[in-house]
Protein backbone atom coordinates (compact mmCIF):
# COMPACT_ATOMS: atom_id res chain seq x y z
CA UNK A 1 0.00 0.00 0.00
CA UNK A 2 2.96 2.30 0.56
CA UNK A 3 3.92 1.80 -3.09
CA UNK A 4 0.39 2.73 -4.18
CA UNK A 5 0.42 5.88 -2.03
CA UNK A 6 3.78 6.93 -3.46
CA UNK A 7 2.51 6.28 -6.99
CA UNK A 8 -0.57 8.42 -6.28
CA UNK A 9 1.59 11.28 -5.00
CA UNK A 10 4.03 10.97 -7.92
CA UNK A 11 1.11 11.57 -10.28
CA UNK A 12 -0.46 14.41 -8.30
CA UNK A 13 -3.45 12.37 -7.14
CA UNK A 14 -4.31 13.78 -3.73
CA UNK A 15 -7.96 12.73 -3.45
CA UNK A 16 -7.18 9.11 -2.53
CA UNK A 17 -5.09 7.22 -0.01
CA UNK A 18 -4.53 3.59 0.93
CA UNK A 19 -4.01 2.40 4.49
CA UNK A 20 -1.93 -0.57 5.59
CA UNK A 21 -3.40 -3.93 6.55
CA UNK A 22 -3.13 -3.19 10.28
CA UNK A 23 -5.72 -0.43 9.87
CA UNK A 24 -8.60 -2.86 9.38
CA UNK A 25 -7.55 -5.02 12.32
CA UNK A 26 -7.23 -2.00 14.58
CA UNK A 27 -10.64 -0.66 13.51
CA UNK A 28 -12.26 -4.05 14.22
CA UNK A 29 -10.63 -4.21 17.68
CA UNK A 30 -11.70 -0.67 18.52
CA UNK A 31 -15.30 -1.34 17.56
CA UNK A 32 -15.43 -4.62 19.48
CA UNK A 33 -13.66 -3.47 22.62
CA UNK A 34 -13.40 0.31 23.07
CA UNK A 35 -15.82 2.11 20.76
CA UNK A 36 -17.28 4.05 23.69
CA UNK A 37 -13.91 5.75 24.30
CA UNK A 38 -12.79 5.93 20.64
CA UNK A 39 -12.65 9.73 20.49
CA UNK A 40 -10.36 9.98 23.54
CA UNK A 41 -8.15 6.86 23.30
CA UNK A 42 -4.53 7.54 22.37
CA UNK A 43 -4.14 4.15 20.61
CA UNK A 44 -7.02 5.13 18.30
CA UNK A 45 -5.28 8.32 17.12
CA UNK A 46 -4.04 6.59 13.95
CA UNK A 47 -7.62 5.65 13.01
CA UNK A 48 -8.90 9.16 13.85
CA UNK A 49 -6.21 10.71 11.64
CA UNK A 50 -7.52 8.76 8.65
CA UNK A 51 -11.10 9.49 9.69
CA UNK A 52 -10.33 13.20 9.70
CA UNK A 53 -9.48 13.01 5.99
CA UNK A 54 -12.61 11.13 4.91
CA UNK A 55 -14.36 14.26 3.65
CA UNK A 56 -11.52 15.03 1.25
CA UNK A 57 -10.13 11.62 0.23
CA UNK A 58 -11.23 8.20 -0.90
CA UNK A 59 -9.74 5.60 1.42
CA UNK A 60 -8.76 2.13 0.24
CA UNK A 61 -7.99 -0.77 2.58
CA UNK A 62 -7.24 -4.47 2.40
CA UNK A 63 -9.01 -6.28 5.24
CA UNK A 64 -8.38 -9.77 6.56
CA UNK A 65 -11.52 -11.90 6.86
CA UNK A 66 -12.27 -15.55 7.55
CA UNK A 67 -13.72 -17.97 5.02
CA UNK A 68 -16.04 -20.22 7.00
CA UNK A 69 -16.71 -23.91 6.42
CA UNK A 70 -20.27 -23.11 5.32
CA UNK A 71 -18.97 -20.88 2.50
CA UNK A 72 -19.75 -17.56 4.17
CA UNK A 73 -17.31 -14.80 5.08
CA UNK A 74 -16.92 -13.47 8.63
CA UNK A 75 -14.51 -11.25 10.50
CA UNK A 76 -11.73 -13.07 12.33
CA UNK A 77 -12.01 -13.81 16.04
CA UNK A 78 -9.44 -13.96 18.82
CA UNK A 79 -6.90 -11.44 20.07
CA UNK A 80 -4.74 -11.56 16.94
CA UNK A 81 -7.64 -11.44 14.43
CA UNK A 82 -6.10 -14.17 12.31
CA UNK A 83 -8.07 -14.75 9.13
CA UNK A 84 -7.51 -16.77 5.98
CA UNK A 85 -8.66 -14.44 3.20
CA UNK A 86 -8.18 -10.80 2.14
CA UNK A 87 -10.76 -8.45 0.60
CA UNK A 88 -10.66 -4.89 -0.70
CA UNK A 89 -12.74 -2.00 0.61
CA UNK A 90 -12.92 1.58 -0.63
CA UNK A 91 -14.78 4.30 1.21
CA UNK A 92 -15.84 7.34 -0.79
CA UNK A 93 -17.54 9.53 1.80
CA UNK A 94 -18.08 12.37 -0.67
CA UNK A 95 -20.40 10.13 -2.68
CA UNK A 96 -21.70 8.18 0.33
CA UNK A 97 -20.45 4.92 -1.20
CA UNK A 98 -18.59 1.91 0.17
CA UNK A 99 -17.15 -0.50 -2.38
CA UNK A 100 -16.38 -4.12 -1.47
CA UNK A 101 -14.40 -6.54 -3.59
CA UNK A 102 -13.83 -10.23 -2.88
CA UNK A 103 -11.85 -12.35 -5.32
CA UNK A 104 -14.17 -15.28 -4.50
CA UNK A 105 -17.24 -13.12 -5.15
CA UNK A 106 -18.62 -13.51 -1.61
CA UNK A 107 -20.76 -10.77 -0.03
CA UNK A 108 -19.27 -8.71 2.81
CA UNK A 109 -19.63 -9.81 6.42
CA UNK A 110 -22.49 -7.94 8.09
CA UNK A 111 -20.23 -7.08 11.04
CA UNK A 112 -17.73 -5.39 8.72
CA UNK A 113 -20.45 -3.17 7.27
CA UNK A 114 -21.64 -2.33 10.79
CA UNK A 115 -18.11 -1.35 11.84
CA UNK A 116 -17.50 0.82 8.78
CA UNK A 117 -20.88 2.55 9.11
CA UNK A 118 -20.22 3.20 12.82
CA UNK A 119 -16.79 4.67 12.05
CA UNK A 120 -18.17 6.90 9.29
CA UNK A 121 -21.01 8.13 11.53
CA UNK A 122 -18.54 9.03 14.31
CA UNK A 123 -16.07 10.76 11.98
CA UNK A 124 -18.68 12.52 9.81
CA UNK A 125 -21.81 13.12 11.93
CA UNK A 126 -23.73 14.40 8.89
CA UNK A 127 -22.89 11.25 6.93
CA UNK A 128 -25.95 9.65 5.37
CA UNK A 129 -26.33 5.87 5.25
CA UNK A 130 -23.95 4.68 2.61
CA UNK A 131 -24.62 2.74 -0.52
CA UNK A 132 -22.73 -0.54 -1.01
CA UNK A 133 -21.31 -1.15 -4.48
CA UNK A 134 -19.19 -3.87 -6.02
CA UNK A 135 -15.47 -3.17 -6.24
CA UNK A 136 -14.47 -5.12 -9.38
CA UNK A 137 -11.89 -7.72 -8.40
CA UNK A 138 -10.13 -10.39 -10.42
CA UNK A 139 -11.64 -13.83 -9.83
CA UNK A 140 -9.41 -16.00 -7.65
CA UNK A 141 -8.69 -19.52 -8.94
CA UNK A 142 -6.13 -20.62 -6.34
CA UNK A 143 -5.80 -20.60 -2.56
CA UNK A 144 -3.12 -17.94 -2.10
CA UNK A 145 -3.50 -14.83 -4.29
CA UNK A 146 -6.36 -13.06 -2.51
CA UNK A 147 -4.20 -10.34 -0.95
CA UNK A 148 -2.62 -9.45 -4.29
CA UNK A 149 -6.01 -9.42 -6.01
CA UNK A 150 -7.58 -7.23 -3.29
CA UNK A 151 -4.69 -4.76 -3.49
CA UNK A 152 -4.93 -4.82 -7.30
CA UNK A 153 -8.64 -3.95 -7.17
CA UNK A 154 -7.93 -1.01 -4.85
CA UNK A 155 -4.99 0.14 -6.96
CA UNK A 156 -7.00 0.07 -10.14
CA UNK A 157 -9.90 1.99 -8.62
CA UNK A 158 -7.86 4.65 -6.81
CA UNK A 159 -5.15 5.31 -9.36
CA UNK A 160 -6.44 4.87 -12.88
CA UNK A 161 -4.44 7.92 -13.93
CA UNK A 162 -1.32 6.70 -12.13
CA UNK A 163 -1.35 3.26 -13.72
CA UNK A 164 -2.22 4.26 -17.26
CA UNK A 165 0.72 6.55 -17.88
CA UNK A 166 1.79 5.48 -21.37
CA UNK A 167 4.40 8.24 -21.47
CA UNK A 168 6.40 6.35 -18.82
CA UNK A 169 6.34 3.06 -20.72
CA UNK A 170 10.02 3.21 -21.70
CA UNK A 171 11.30 4.39 -18.33
CA UNK A 172 13.82 2.16 -16.56
CA UNK A 173 12.08 2.76 -13.22
CA UNK A 174 8.84 1.21 -14.40
CA UNK A 175 7.96 -2.41 -15.07
CA UNK A 176 4.84 -3.41 -16.93
CA UNK A 177 2.63 -6.24 -15.83
CA UNK A 178 -0.21 -7.73 -17.80
CA UNK A 179 -3.09 -9.11 -15.88
CA UNK A 180 -6.35 -10.56 -17.10
CA UNK A 181 -9.17 -9.34 -14.96
CA UNK A 182 -12.53 -11.01 -14.99
CA UNK A 183 -15.24 -8.99 -13.44
CA UNK A 184 -18.47 -10.67 -12.49
CA UNK A 185 -19.57 -11.98 -15.86
CA UNK A 186 -18.43 -10.82 -19.29
CA UNK A 187 -16.47 -9.05 -20.53
CA UNK A 188 -12.98 -10.14 -19.53
CA UNK A 189 -10.47 -7.39 -20.08
CA UNK A 190 -6.71 -7.16 -20.17
CA UNK A 191 -5.24 -4.15 -18.40
CA UNK A 192 -1.64 -2.98 -18.32
CA UNK A 193 -0.38 -1.87 -14.89
CA UNK A 194 2.78 0.18 -14.38
CA UNK A 195 4.33 0.29 -10.95
CA UNK A 196 7.30 2.39 -9.90
CA UNK A 197 10.12 0.53 -8.18
CA UNK A 198 13.08 1.95 -6.29
N, C-alpha and C positions, 0 to 999 in steps of 0.2 A: 504494500500500500504506500510505502514511502516513495517507491519509484513512480507510482501513479501520481502522487502529489507533486513530485518534482517535475514530472512531465507536464502536468497542468500549469504549474507556474512558468515553466520554460516557454509555454505557448500563450501566456497572458490570460489563462482561464482562471478567474478568481471567484467564480460563482459556484464552485464545487470543491469538495474536499472528501478524502477517504480517511477513515479511522482504522487503527490497527485492530487485530482480532481480540485483544484484551478488552476493548471497549464494550463489546456485546456481553462478555462474561461479567464485567463490572456492573453494567446496567441491570442485568438479571439479578445479581446478588443484592444490589441496592433495593430493587423493587421487592424482593422476597424478604429482606431482613431489616432494612432501615429507611424505607420510603418516607416514614413520618418525619425523619430528621434530615432528609436529603438536602434541603436548602442551607443547612448549617454545617453539615459534616465536612471536615477537611478532606477525608479520603474521596469524597464525591466531587471535589473541585474540578478534576479532569473532565468529568461528565458535564458539569455545569458550564465549563468553558466552551465545549462543543455546542451545548444547548443554547448558549448566548449568541451563537452565529447562525442558528436555524432560520432566522428571518431573511438572511442575506445569502445563504449558501445551501446547495443541495448537499446532503451527507450520504456517503456510501459506506457500507460496512459488510464484512463477512462474518457471519454468526455461526457458531458451532451448535448443532442440534443432535438429536438422537433418533435414528431410525429404529422403530419398535418392531417387535416380532409380528405384530398384526398388520404391518405395512403403513402405519401412520407415522407422523413425525411429531416429536415432543421436545421440549427443552430438557437439557441434561439435569440430572439430580446430583446431590452430594456436594461436599465442600469445594471440590476442584472443578465442578461442572464439566466433566469429561463426556464428550459426545463422540459420535462416529460418522458425522456427515456435516458438510459446510454448505451454507446457503448465502445468497446475496440479498441485501436490503438497501434500498435507496429511499431517503426521506426528502421530499420536496415540499417544504412547508408553505412556500409561496403559492403553490398550486393546490395545497391540501391533499397531496397524494403520497401514498407509500407504495413502493414497488417491491415485489418479492419474487425472487427467482431461485428455483430448485432444479438442479440438473436431472433429477429423477421425476420432475413434474408433479411433486406432491404439494398439497396446499400447506399454508403456514400453520404452525401450532397456534391455537387460540391464545395461549398464555403469552406468546411473543407479541401478538397484536395488542393484547391488553397492556403489556409493559411499554410498548412504543407509544400507544395512545396516552397512557398516564404521563410519560416523560414529556410528550409534546404539550399536553394540557398544563403541566407545571411550568414549562419553559416559555410557553406562549399562551397566556390565559385566554386570549381572544381566539385561539385556534378552534376551528370548526371540526367536527368529526371528519376524519380523513377518508378518502376513497382508496381502495386497494386495487392495484393494477398489476398485471404480469410484467416482470422484468425478464425479457427474453434471455434464455440461457441455453447453451449448447447441451444437447441430450447426452447424459452419461451412459457409457456402455461398459464400464469396468467398475472396480470397487475401490479406486484410489484417486481419481482425478477431480473429485468434487470441489476441493479448495481452489484449484486452478480455474475451473469452469466458473465458479462463483465470482472470483476476482476478475475474470475475463468479462463477465456480464456487466459488472460494475464499471470496469475500465471503458468498455464500449459505450455505455450509456453516458458516463460523465465526461468523457474526453473525445468525442467524435472528431473535433477539430485537431486535437493533439495527435491522434493516431492516423489521420488521413493526410499527413503532410507530404505530398508527393515531391515537393522541392527538396526534401531531405533524403530522398531515396539513395543517392550516391554517397552520402556521408559515411565516413569510417566509424563514427560513433553510434550509428544506428544499424540494427539487424532487422531483417524482415521475416516475419513468420506468416505462414498461410494456415488458416484454420477453417475448417468447414463447420458452419454453425447451422444446426437444425432447430428451428423455432417451432413450437407446437404446430405440427402440420406443415404442409407445403407453404412457401417454397423453401428449399435449402439454398443457402447463399454461401459464397466464399468471400471472406473479408481479409484484407491485408492489414496486419498490425505492425506498427513500428515502435519499438521501445528504445529508449536511450540508455546506454550502459556506460559506466565509468564516470 
